[in-house]
Amino acid sequence: HVGQVTSLAMGNGMLFSGGQDKTIRVWKPSATHPHQFECAAVLDQQTSDGHRSSVSSMTVAGLMLFSGDTGGTIKVWDLEAGTIKQTLIKAHRNAQYPAITQLLIWEGHLLSGSLDGEIKIWEPASDGTNVVNPTCIYTYPEATPSSGNVHGGRGRGRGYRNHSNNNNNLNGVLAMQGVADLEGKAVLMVSYNTEHCIKLMELPTFADRGVLTHVNNPRAMAAFPQAQLLFAGDETGKVKTWRWKPAI
């Protein structure tokens, strides 16, 4: 890469690196040099309809690579064909800096977090052409209550509503991590710029599950499900650990 490497993802025996140079590089184990990787392909704007802004987040699900950039656009790549499958132009746009900071897959749905302060949920497409529905089914936080426009499909019954959030004063999403509590319920860890904590929200309702305090702008989070452990690294160089405990 020219400039910073800003994102890494693994899947299907390949390593993917996204960079400040707007490219995604595909790395495969070397056939001639053990324990080394070789660049097998470069996915860029000129040859692959790649990103037009720096790549800021990636995740792999099955044979698909999802990538987000600092301009708020999300792209979906077919790993078998090595080609672009879908582009969500300006998937996040309600801020001066709409960079996609995290992409996660949950129950077949794509979750995207951005410096615009929003978390969006995208359901799988059913049209046979796209991978995800081009219109998100839910935006958190919701801008205003609504009594209608509940989307169907795989989002049916979840109460998702597609709101346009015009609040430009939201603190940006820095990182997200999906975890399971002791009862197996899905919980989303989210850190926001300047809030110095990690918020826990239960999926799919985004119900409040508490706050992990005294952690400064964490941009890296991980979970160790077998030991019920949660980890976060912050801007002061510290890594903190938490463990789920049974409810009293």
N, C-alpha and C positions, 0 to 999 in steps of 0.2 A: 504494500500500500504506500501511497504518497501521503504523508501526514499520519494522523492518529488512527489506530485501530479502535473502533468505538463499540463493536458488538461481536460476540461469538455465539455459535450454536453448533450442536452436534446432532447427527441423525443419519441413518442408513449407511453407516461406515464412513461417513464424510465429515470433515470439519468445514464450517462456513465462517468467514471473517468479513465483517462489514466495516467500511472505513470512511474517514473524513473526505476521501477522494471520490465518494459517491458510488463506489463499486462494491460488489460482493465477490469474494474469491472463494473458489471451491477447492478444498485440499483433500487428497487421497493418500493412503499409505504408499510409500515408495516400493516398487517391485524390486529395486536393485540396492536400496540402502535401508536396512532394517532400522526401525524406530524413528524414521524420518517421514515427513509428508512432502508431497509435491503438488504444486498448483496445477489443477486439471482444467480449470476454466475461470474466466473473468466475466462476470455479469455486469455489464455497464450500459450506459445510455445509448452509445453508438451502435453496439452490436446486438444488444438483447432487450431494448426498450426498458432499460434499468432506471434507477433513481436519478432524479435531477437535483437532489439535495443529499447531504451527508447521511449515510445509513446509521441509524441510532438504536435499533432494536431488531432482534430476530428470534424466531422460534420455529422448531420443526415438528410437524404432526403427520405421521404416516409418510406419504410420498410428496408432501407439500412443504415448502419453505415459506414462511410469512416474514416479511421484512417491513420495517417502518423507517421513515426518515425525518429529518429536522423540519421539513416543510409541511408535515402533517399527513403525508401520503403513505398508504399501505399497499404493498405489492405481494402477490401470491405466485409462487414459482412451482412448476411441475418438475420434480427432481428426476423423473424417468426421462422426460424429453429434454430437460435442461432449458426450458423456455418459460416465458411469462404466461401465467394463466389468467390473472385478473389484476386490475389496478383500481384502488379506491382513492381517487384524486381528492385531496384535502379532506380526508376522513375526519381530521380534527382541524378546526380553523378559527375557533373563537378566542384567539389571543394573538398578541404580537409575535409570540414564540410558540407555535403549535407543535413542537417536536414530539414525536412518538417516543416515549421513554420506556415502555414495556409492552410486550405482547405475550399473552398467555392463551392456552387452550383449555377450556373447561366444558366437559360433557358435550364435546363436538362444537361448542360455541367459541368464537374468537373474542377475547377481551383485550381492549387497547387502552392504555393510559397515556396521558399527554401533559406537557407543560401548560396546556390551557386549563388544567384543573379538572378535566372530565375523564370519566371511565365509561367506555362504550362497549356494548355487547352486540355482536354480529352473529346472526343465526346461519346455519348451513343453508345454502341455496338449493332449490328444488327444480330449477329450470334446465338442468343438464349442461349449462354453459359455464356459469360462475361457480366458485367454490363457496363463497359466502354471499348472503343477500346484500346488495349494494346499499341498502338503507338499514341503519342500525335499529335494533328493536328496543333498545333502552339506553338512556344516558343518565349517569349518576354524577353529580346530584341533579335532580329534576328541577327545571326552571319554575314551572307553575303546575298546580294540580290540574288534572284533566279527567273528564268523565267518559271520554270516548277514545277512539283510535287505538284500541287494544289489538295488537297484531296477532295473527294466528300462526299457523305452521308449527315449528318446533317450539316456538315461544308461547304457544297457547297454554292458558292456565297459570302462567307465571305472573301475570299482571303487568307485563312489560308494556311501557308506552314510550313512543319515540318523541321526545321533547327536544326542541332547539333551545339550548341554554345560552342566553345572551349575556351572562354575567362574566365580564372580563376581569373581575377582581379576585377570581379563585386562585388559591395557591396551587402551583403546579405539582403534578404527580411525579415523584422522583423514582419510585420503584414499587413493584407489586410482586407478591408471592402467594401462590395457592397452597393451602395446607388443609389437613383434616384434624378435627378435634378428637377427644377421647371417645365420642359417640359416632365418629365417622362422618360428621357433618362438614360440609365444605365451608372453609373460612378463607377470606381474602385479607392478606396483610398489605397495607398501603401506607407509604410514607409521602408526606407533602412538604414542599419547600418551605422552610422557616418555621415549621410547626414543632420540630424537635421531639417527635414521637412517632409511633407506628399505630395506626388505627386497625382494628380487627372488625371485619364485617362479614356476616353470614350470607352465603349465596343460596338461593337466587334473590333473596329479598333485600340485601344490603343492610340487614338489621344490625344494630350496634352490638358488638361482642366485647367491647372493652378497648383499652389503650395501653400500649407498652411505652413507658415514659423514659426520660433521661437518655435519649439517643439522638444525636445531632445530625439531622439531614441524612439519614441512611440511604445510600444508593445501591447497596448490595444486600440481598436477603436470600436465605436458603432454609430448608427444613429437612430434618432427619426423622421421618415418620415412625420408624421402628422404635425409637427412643423417646418419641413425643417431644422432640427438641426443635426450637426455632432459633435462627441466628440472624444477626444484622450487623453490617459494618458501616461505620459513619465517617464523617468528614474529619474527626479528630484522630483517626487511626485506630480506634477501638472496635473490637468485635464483641458483641454482647450475646448472651445465651439465655433463653427462657425454656421452661418445661411446662407442658400442660399439667394441670392438677385436677383431680375429681371435684365436682361441685359439692359443696357442703349442704 
